[in-house]
């Protein structure tokens, strides 16, 4: 499993029991690790260890240098707080997911670990960088941030190594998380082109050369079905970014809440929602009703001038929205499945359609007024050039430009396809700033 080959570790130098005691509500197989290892400190559950490993990982820290929506430095200089990054988003997603999961009977440490992990595979420049890397990696399996997250957790992030029984070489098993945590962090549990209902979908959760560990994670799981904890993580992600992206847009002065009462502006928002966040068969009238429900709330921010009072009101609106979305999902799920502990494949998260429409409208507001600004399109074009030129420069000059970890993996790669994947891994690990710095060093272009 190390590097880009398909070596499968079969054990470690001092293997403990294969199935340690599992937390309540989870069977022993859920708490198993790909490479068995002893507990370092008694008293912690397997999922508490997983949460700690993700929290202390370098990959999580690097998310501080990856843009969420509003680029650092864009916020109103009068307001001295920075806009959210991928790291702050992940921390907020983890808080939302932990509480919602606990309310439904999930292990809270397991859900929090999955939420902290869900964006680890995102490259510099977010989804824009993801698209550029997918273009570059087309002939070696493509690029998808969720598949990259699994690869990082199980291969790239240096934490645990085992000995290859054939060569005696050390083989990375990444953070060596439990089966249940890796499953919970897998939003799209299928390979490229194997979406259960839409084969043309660009979303997938595993590259072909990571199939051994993926197949191990999915042992006994219904084909293509997303586990309950991953559904909680996914909804927590939607809730966190839909609410907080609007909050950041207001702080940065890009969103005027008054325009949401103007019919032409509303229709533009609904068109974005239909085009990107809900099905094309969604009636805009349904979205209008969802927006009107939000506008009718006494806590809705109808104005924002940056004063302390306005900031407090906006923060209250943020809290109210998160509570509204989570309580709706909790209530509907409990109504369907009862009051017992809900875990793994014993239930499905139920989010009322009206709640999903409200969430989609918020996403569309941020999309329309923040992401679709003219200067943002120019910035995205520049970012794509940086990623593609960096990929070309690394391809031409590798191993120059690779740090020691990826230089070693490049040397071990058996063929051009595998070497290209190492270059993709290297670029994906960069922050926005380090990507630009490496681009300048290798190309001489600012």
N, C-alpha and C positions, 0 to 999 in steps of 0.2 A: 504493500500500500504506500510505501514511501515514494517520493518523487512522482513520476508519471507512469510507472509500471503498474502491474496489477498484483504485486506480491501480497499475499494474505497472511498476516501474522497468526500463528496458531497458539501462542501463549507467551509467557514472560519467564524471566529467570526464576521467580518465586511465586508461582500462581496460587492464589487462595481459592476458596470455594467459588464455584461458578455462579451461584445464585445467592447473593447475600440477602439478609433479612430485608424485606421490602416495606415501605411505608404503608399505613392503613389504606385500603382500597386498591392496592396494586399487587399483582402477583410477583413471584420471585423473578420471572423472566423480564419483567419491566425494569427491574433494578440491576440487571446484568450489564456488564461492560464488554465491549468488543475484545479487549485484552484484559483478562482478570488481574486484579491487583488487590493488595491488602489495604484495609482501612488504616489510616495513619493516626486517627484519634477516635476512640470509642464515643458513642453517644450521638454522633451526627448521622442523619439519614443519607442515603445515596443521593437524593435530590438536593439536599443542602450542600453536599460536596460539589454537585454539578453547578449550582448557582454560584458558589464561590469561585470555581474555575473560570467560568465565563466572566464574572465580575473583575477578576484579576488579570484577564488576558490582555495582551498587547493589541489584539484586534479590536476589542471594545474601546480601548483608549484612543485608537486611531480614528474612531468615528467622530471625535471632537473636531477633526480637521476636514470633515466632509459635510457639504452644505445640505440642509434640509430643503427649504424653499427660498427664504430671504437670505441673500448672500451677506455674510458678516461685513459690517461697514455700511450697509444700505439703510439701516434703521435711522429714524430721526435723531440727529446728534444731541437734541435736548434730552432725549430719553436714553439714559446711560446703560441700560441692560442690552446685552447682545441678543440677536435672534437665535432661534433654535438651530442646533446642528443635528446630525444623525445620532450623536451620543445623547444629547438631552432628550431627543425624541424617544430613543430606546429606553431611557430611564423612566420617562413618563408613561410609555407603553407598558413597561414592566409593573409600574404601580397600579395602573388600571387593570391589567390582566391578573395580577396577583389577587386583588380584592374581589374581582368578579369570579375568578376561578375558585377561590376559597368559599365564596357564597354558594357555589354550586357543588361543592364537595371535592374539587380537585385538590391535589397537593399544591399548596401555594408556592413552594420553592421550585417545583417542577415548572409551573406556568411562568413564574418570574424568569427562570433560566431560559425558557423558550423565547420569551419576549425580549430579553436582553440579546439573544442570539439572532433574532429574525433579520436584522439588517447588516450583520457582520460581513456578508459577501458583497455588499454594494461597493462599487469602484469609486474613484474620484469623480466628482461632478454628477453624482446620483444617477438617475435614470438616463440622462443624456450620455454620460460615460458608458453606461451599460449598453446602450444602443450602438455606440461606436465600437466597443469591444466585441459585441456580437457580430458586427460586420467583419472585423478583422479575424475573428475566430471561426468564421463560417465553415472552413474546411477542416477544422479539428474538433467539431462538436458544438460550436456556438458558445455563447456566453449568456448566463442568466443569473441574476443576483442571488436567487434562492438556492440554486444548485451550487453556486460558489460558497454560500454559507455552510452547506453540508460539507463541502470539500475542505473548507477552512477548519471546521470543528473536528473533522475526522482525519485530517492529513497535514495541513499546512501549519496551523498554530502549534509551536513547539512546547509540548508539556510532557508527553509520555512516549517512550520508545520501547520496542520489543526487539528481540533478536530474530533475524530471518533464519529459519531452521536449515535452509539450503546453503546460504552464503556466509552466515555468521555476521552479517552487517546489521547495524541498527536500523530499524524501520519505524517511522513515525506513525503513531495512531492519534495524533492531534491531542485534543483535550481528553479523549477517551471517556466521553460522557455515557450515561446509561442509555439503554435502548429507548425507554419512554421519553427521556428528554430530547434525544435526537428526533424521535418521531414527532414530538410536540413542536419542534422547531421547523418541521418540514411542511410548508404550506401547500406544496404541490407534489404529492407523493407518486410521481410517475416520471419516466425518462422523456427526453425530447420527442415530440410527435405522438405521444401516447396519452394525451388528455382523454379522460373517460368519455366525454361528450362532444369535444371539439378538437379533432386531430390537427386542425390548422392553428390552434392556439400556440402563442410563443412562450407560454408559461410552462416551466417544468422544474423538477427539483433535484435531478441527479444527472451528472455526466456519465458516459458509458464506462470510463475507467474507474469510476467510484461505485460501480454496481455491487461489488462484493459486500461492502459495509452497508450499503443501502438495502440490499436483499436481507442482510442480517437484521437490520432495524425493523424491516417490514415482515419478519417471520410471524405467521399467524394472523396478520392484518388483512381485512377484506380488500381485495384488489381495487386500487384507486380511491379508497375511502380515506378521508382525513380524520384523524383521531380527535376526540372531543377537546383535549387540551390545545391542539393546534387551531381548532375553531375558535376557542376563547382567545388565543393569542391573535388570531387574524382580526377578530372584532375589536379587540383592544387597540390594535394597530390602526384600524379605520377610525375608531373613536378619537384616539389621541391626535392623529395627524389632521383629521378634518376640522377638529375644534381649534387646535393650536396653530394651524396654518392661517386660519382666519384671524386669530388673535395677533399673530406676527404681522399679518398684512395690515391690520388696523394700526399697530404700533409704528410700522414703517411709513404710514400715510398713504398706502396704496389702495385701501378700501375705504370708501365712504358709505356707511350703512344706509344713508338716506336714499341712495340710488336704487335700493332694493324695493322701493315703493313705486318706481317709475316703470311703466309697462315695457318700453323698448329694452331697458336694461334687464328686466326680469326675463324676457324672452331669450336674450342672449345667454343668460345664466342657465336657463332650462335647456337650451340647445347644447351647451357644453356638457351638462349632466347626461343628456340622452346619448351624446356622442362618445362619452368616455366612462361614465360611472353607472349607468343603468341600461337596461335593454332598449334597443331601438323601438320596441313596441310599447314603450312607456308613454302614456298620455301626459303631455306637458301640464295638463290641468291637475294631475295628481301631484306633480312637483310644486305647482303653485299653491295647492292646499298645504303641502308640507312646509313651504316657506312661510305661508301666512300663519300657520300654527306657531312657528318660532317667533315671528314678528309680534305676535299677540302676547307673548310672555312678558310679565312685568319686569323681568330682569334682562330682557334683550337690550344690547347696547345700541340705542338709536342714534347716538352721537359719541364722538371721541375727540377730546382736545388735548390729551396728554397730561392733564393735571393729575394730582394724586387721587382726587375723588374719582376721576374718569378711569384711572388705572385700576382702582379698587373695584369699581362697577364692572369693568371688563373682566377682571379676574373672577368675580362672582359669576358672571355669565358663563365663563369657561367651566367653572365647577358645576354650575347648574346643567349645562349641556352634557357633560360627562356623566353626571348622575342620571340624567334623563335617559340617555342611550343605554347605560348599563342596567338600570333598573327595569327598563322595558325588556331587555334580553333575559334577565334573570327571571322576571315574572312569567314571560311566555314559555321559557324552558321548564320552569317548575310546574306550570300548568299542564304541560304535556307529559313530563317524566316523573312528577311527584317530588317528594321531599328528601329522598335518599341521596347517598353519595353518587355523583355522576363522574365517571372516569373512562378514559381510553375509548372503547368502542361500545359502551353501554348506553350512549345517548347521542343526540344531535343538538347543537346549540340552535335555539329558535329566536330569531330576531324579527319582530313584526315588520311587515312590509312598510307601514307608515314610518317607522323609525329608520329603516334603510333609506327611504326617500328623503327624510330630513338630513341624514348624514351625507347623502349624495349631493344635496343642494349646497351644503357647506363646502364640500370638496370643489364643486363647480364655481362657487364664489371666489375661492382662493385661486383656482385655475384661471378664471376669466380676468381677475384684476391684478394678480401677482405674476403668475407664470406666463401670461400672454402679452405682457408689456413688450413694446418694440425693442427696448434695450436688452430685454431678456433673450429674445430670439437671436440678436447679434452676439450676445455672450455665449449662448449655447452653440452657435456655429463655431465660434473661436475655441470652445472647449472640445468639440468634436475633432477639430484640426489638431489640437494638442495631443489628444489620445491616439489618433491614427498616425501622426508623425512620430510620436514616441514609440509606438509599436513597430513602425518601419525602421526606426533608428536602432532599436534593441535587436531586431531581427538581423540587421546588417552587421552589428558590432558585438553582439553577445559572444562571450560572457561579459564583455565590458558593459557597465551600466547595471549589472546585477549585483546585489549585495551578497555576502558569503552564503547565506541560506539558499538563495535561488541559483547562485553560481554552481553550488554543489549539485543541486537537482538538475540543472542544465547538463552538467557533465555526466550524470547518471542516465539521462533520458535516452531511450533506445533508438529513436528515429526522429525525423523532422517534425512529425505531427506532435510527438510528445514534447519536443523542445519548444514548439510554438505554444503549447499549453503552459509551460513554465513561464514564458514571457507574459502570457495573459495573466497568470497568477501574480507575477511581480507587479504589473500595472494595477491590477485590482487591489493590491495591498496599499497603494499609495494614497496619501491625502491629496486634497486639491492643491495645496501649496507645494508639496514634494513632487507631484506630477509636473507642475510647471517648472520647478527647479531642475528636475532631471531632463525635461524637454530642452531647456536652455543649454544645459551642459552637453547634451549629445548632438544637438542640431545647431547651436549657436544663434538661435532665433528667440527673441523675447516675445 
